[in-house]
Amino acid sequence: MIDAKTVARAQVLVDPHVHGRKTTVGLPVVPYPDAVTDAVPPVAPRRQHVWHRPTGDVDDPWAWLQNRDDPATIAYLDEENAFADEWFARGTPSIDDVFGEIKSRIVETDMSVPVLHGGWWYVSQTREGLAYPIHCRGRSAEGAAEQVLLDENIEAAGNDFFSVGAFEIDRSHRYAAWSHDVDGSEQYEMRIRDLSSGIDLDDRIDNTSHAGVAFSGDATELFYVLNDEAMRPYRVMRHRIGTAQSDDVEVFSEPDERFYVGVGTTRSGRFIIIESGSRSSSECRIIDADRPLEPARLVRARADDVEYSIDDWGHAFVILTNLDAEDFRVMTAPIERPSEWTEFIAHEPGRRITDIDAFRDFIALSEWRDAQPCVRLVRPDGSVTVIPVIDEPHDVELESNPEWAASSVRFAYQSMLTPPTVAEFDATNGRTRILKRVETPNLDLSQYVSFREWAVADDGTRVPLDVVVRRDTPVDGTAPAVLYGYGSYEYSIPPRFSVSRFSMLDRGWLWALAHPRGGGELGRRWYLEGRLLNKRNTFTDTIACARHLEERRLVGRRRIAVYGGSAGGLLVGACLNISPQSFGAAVAAVPFVDVVSTMSDPTLPLTVTEWEEWGDPRVEPWATYMLSYSPYDNVEERDYPPIYVTAGLNDPRVGYHEPAKWVAKLRALRKPPVVYFRCEMGAGHGGPSGRYEHWRDEAHNLVFMLRTLTPPQ
């Protein structure tokens, strides 16, 4: 079974080019010569447009950039790309330099740990020179690469962009339902492959979402999800293998535009699950996989601010819920009466249970506590075993464990200085066996050190941040640093290993990962204190982290490059408006910066579903509060640092026009900052596809920061 986590892990990881140079302090921001260019920046024409908002009418002369069918829009994006490319093409280090460093730290021909599933061993591999993984299987672990199931390189041929969405194998291991996206729009075409022949059937299912897929027990029926016009997964369909898509039958449709829909199976494969979920509520329906034509059975009706998910434990259902439990608890219910819940694992404030995986003899709980993930195994008698991992701040997560009756658990751990490591914990004897650690050629990890710091926010809240640096980098208040942050959707960002990061560390930089409120690192309360009318805490927490690094003399004053993407790009933009003097550079990747305009338009993708995260600015109190931090709306004459901005023309999550408008408005200031903007014209939210293009894309981010904050030698 193809596991996205093992595929991604096989593509990353590391070479020392030691410099450890001292750097200098400079206030206000005076970009180093390599940060500027003699070329004239593009100017986006102004066109009259007025937004009518509860806070008053607002002139938006760059609203026209939202129309991608206007030739002037594409012309402007092309001009910005040419302007940025001209700058990146000269100076040191070059894109090729940093790309080469990243590439040199990776074993390009590699293979994931084989996974046993239904008598087959499944594996994914990469090969030097090929951009995409190859997925295989065999009858033994040693021969797991014998049969090629899907070579993404072959499927991607002729496309500038290619991304596999679903890859689901049926219970008999005869068929695989797989989907792909060829432009970054996240609209997928689904195919069904006969694994015995390697040939796709004639079945072709268009415009599916990436919200799951499930086979019936006998593999005669396939359940999948369609998007509505706003890119919301909303409708579950049932497809009979060997028939046309026009004959497919609707199984469930979600009328509430706040809710997404997903489909999947329980780990045992016994039930098909249909889940509807908003940002604060959910409900599940189940179908016996051996009776796929029967109507879906409701588990428990949705209620405001109550979330739950379900798995089957053979003798009972097991449910993860926040019902009367802010950080979630675990319940059980009879198979025949799934709405009758009995507590099995009690709520423990501060221990946020994020996921459950039911095995035959135990339940695996994925949790966050004290800004640290962990995995616990709980048996039917209530006894608990914690899977042991490294002591330093780390990440740990369950691997693919498709065998429901297994007595051992595959998991992976890593840290800023521990490469991704796949291990197996034997629940019968408590022993851990390392199966694979990603190789790190030419890298002496003993030359680096990582540690955790705690900043103090304006309201006294302690904010964790993880730091990594070379041991020989001077701690004298002169070093430059990257401060990376996200802080939204209760998404926790653990301190993971990164090959690209060493290009900064080996040049005397420090890398810090902030964990501001809005993420989930310290439980559900941490998230609630960074969303809706508490959103500004995300930004002030990040600024507090920057201040802490300066006060500890870990970095130089105004020597911090703030870096984030998507909602993390919002963090970047808001921080630059609130405290531009805290930063010497900024990288905003596909940034969500036009908050009020986007969230006021329910016809745009994701807007309605996002109101529970940000608020609805068409009404108060959201209108005034969201306006107070929206980066685009708060651009003023400030001492902004140099900024690098990216976008994807086909991005369905953050429209390209948001960063485009932001850049245009920044350029129109009386004293504009140095700004470079690149829009991928054939990609979406995740940037270019293929590992080599991804490394080159990251090289642009690093080169911008290096040229901006590293003085010329």
Secondary structure, DSSP 4 states (H G I P E B T S, - for coil): ---HHHHHHHT---------------SS----GGG--SSPPP-PPP---EEEETTEEEE-TTGGGG-TTSHHHHHHHHHHHHHHHHHHTSSSS-HHHHHHHHHHTS-SSEEPPPEEETTEEEEEEE-TT-SS-EEEEESSSTTTTSEEEEEHHHHHTT-S--EEEEEEE-TTSSEEEEEEESSSS--EEEEEEETTTTEEEEEEEEEE-SS--EE-TTSSEEEEEEE-TTS-EEEEEEEETTS-GGG-EEEEE---TT-EEEEEE-TTSSEEEEEEE-SS-EEEEEEETT-TTSPPEESS---TT--EEEEE-SSEEEEEE-TT-TT-EEEEEESS-TT--EEEE---TTEEEEEEEE-SS-EEEEEEETTEEEEEEE-TT--EEEPP--SSSEEEEE-----TT-SEEEEEEEESSS--EEEEEETTT--EEEEEE---TT--GGGEEEEEEEEE-TTS-EEEEEEEEETTS--SS---EEEE----TT--------STTHHHHTTT-EEEEE--TTSSTT-HHHHHTTSGGGTHHHHHHHHHHHHHHHHTTSS-TT-EEEEEETHHHHHHHHHHHH-GGG-SEEEEES----HHHHHT-TTSTTHHHHHHHH--TTSTTHHHHHHHH-TGGG--S--PPPEEEEEETT-SSS-THHHHHHHHHHHTSSSPPPEEEEEETT-BTTBS-SHHHHHHHHHHHHHHHHHHHSPP-
